[in-house]
Amino acid sequence: MSDAETPKLHVDSDWKAQAQAEKERLSKQEAEKAPKGGREEMPPADFRSLVGILASQAVSGLGGYADEQGRVMVDLVGSRFAIDLLAVVEEKTKGNLTPEEAKDLKEVLAELRSRFVQIAQAVAARMASGQGVPTAPAGASPMGRAGEPPAGPKLVVP
């Protein structure tokens, strides 16, 4: 082929600059979206998260979540401890919280305390009616006979 027959490439420098700018913009967007060491998947470490974690523990102890078999587990002692910890946080942070944080904490504590009383009364009524907490003989496996899970709902009431 002669030089006259060889097609000539014409590179538009404006197009090339635009493509490079678009590539950089997309790379920057991807870098912002990508998790950095798993921190992006975690909630922010702030006061609201602290209250949320302790409230979640209290709700869990009040039977708010079922286990893998769908059984409700109640741990009044653990729940009471989480509620008491929130009360300590309220007392120790008095005067140092924003009005919104103080209001949120007060509402969470009021709701948890109310639910605690309701669940404790329901457990006491169940035990008084003879439906009590399933128990195993002293020294027996909590799994029952031959590794079978115990029948019926299980309430953990220390």
N, C-alpha and C positions, 0 to 999 in steps of 0.2 A: 504494500500500500504506500502510496505517496503521501506527502504531507497534505496535499490538497484533499485526498480522500479520507484521511483520518479525522474522525469527528472531534471537535474541540469541546472541551468541557468548560462551561461558564459557571463559575461559582459565585453566587450572589452573596456577598459578604453580609448584607443586612439580614438575609434569611438565616445565615450561619450564626450570627450574633443572637437573633431571636430564639433559635433552637437551643443554643447554649444557655440563654437566660431562662428559658422554660425548663430545661433539664435541672438547673440549679434550684429553681423554685420548687419543683416536684421533689427533689432530694431533700430540701429543707422541710417540706411538709411531712415527708416520710420519717425524717429524723425526729420531728416533734411528736409524731404519733407512736413511734416505737418505744416500748418500755425500756427504761434504763435501770438495769439491775433489779427489776421487779417492783420498783418503787411506784411506778405509774398505776399499778393494779391495786395498790393499797390506798385506803382513804387517808386524808390528811391527818397528821398527828396534831390534833387540836383539842380543845376542851370538849367540844360536842362529841368527838369520837370517844374520848375517855368516858363520858357519861353514857354513851351508846353501848360501849362494851360492858360496863358494869350493869346497865339495865338489861342487856341481853342475857347476862348470867343469871340475873334475878328471874327473868321470864322463863328461862330454861328450867330453873329449879321449881317454878310454879306449874310445870307441866305444859309449857307453851309449845314444846316441840316433841314430836313422837320419835321413838327409836326406829331402827331398821325394820322391825316387825310391826310397826304401827302402834306400839304400846306407849301409853303416856307415863312418863317418869316424873315423880314429884319428890323434890328434895327440899323440904321446908327449912332445914338448917342452912344449907348452902344458899338458898334464896334469901333468907334473913341476913346472912353475912354480906351478900352483895348489896342489899338495901342499906344495911348499916354502913358499909363503905361509902355509899353515895351520900349518906347523912354526914359522915366525917368530911367528905369533900365539900359539902355545902357549908359546914361550920368553919372549916379552915380557909375557905376562899371568900368568906363574907366580906363585902366591901371591895373586893378585887375583881369582881366579875362585871361584865357589861349588863345592863338591865335585861337584855334579851337572854343572855346566858343564865342569869339568876332566875328568870321566869321559867325557862325551859327546865332547869334543874328542879325547881320547886314543883312543877307540874309532873315531871317524871316520878319524883319521890311520892307525891300524893297518889298517883295512879298505881304505882307498885305496892304501896302500903295497903291501899284498898283491895287490890287483887290478892295480896298475901292473906289478909283477913278472910276474904271469901273462900280461898282454897283451903286454908287451915280449918275453917268451919266445916267445909264439905268433907274433908278427910276425917275430922272428928265425928261427924254425923255417920259417915260410912262405917267407921270402926264401932261406933255405939250401936248401929243397927245389926251388927253381927257379920257384916260383909267384910270386915277388917282387911288388913294387909296380908297377902299371901306370905307365909313364912315357911322356912324349912327347919327341920330338927337341928339341934346344935351339932355342929361338925359336919353337916351334910353339904353337899356341893350345891351352889346356887343354881346350877343347871338342872337339877332334878335327877331322875333315874336315867342311867346310861347316857348321860350327856344331852338328854332332851331338855328343851327350854321349858320353864314352868308354864302352866296353862293360865290363861286369863290375864287381865291387866295387872301390872305390877306398880305399886306405889312405893317409893323409897321414902320412908318417914323415920329418920334417925331419932 
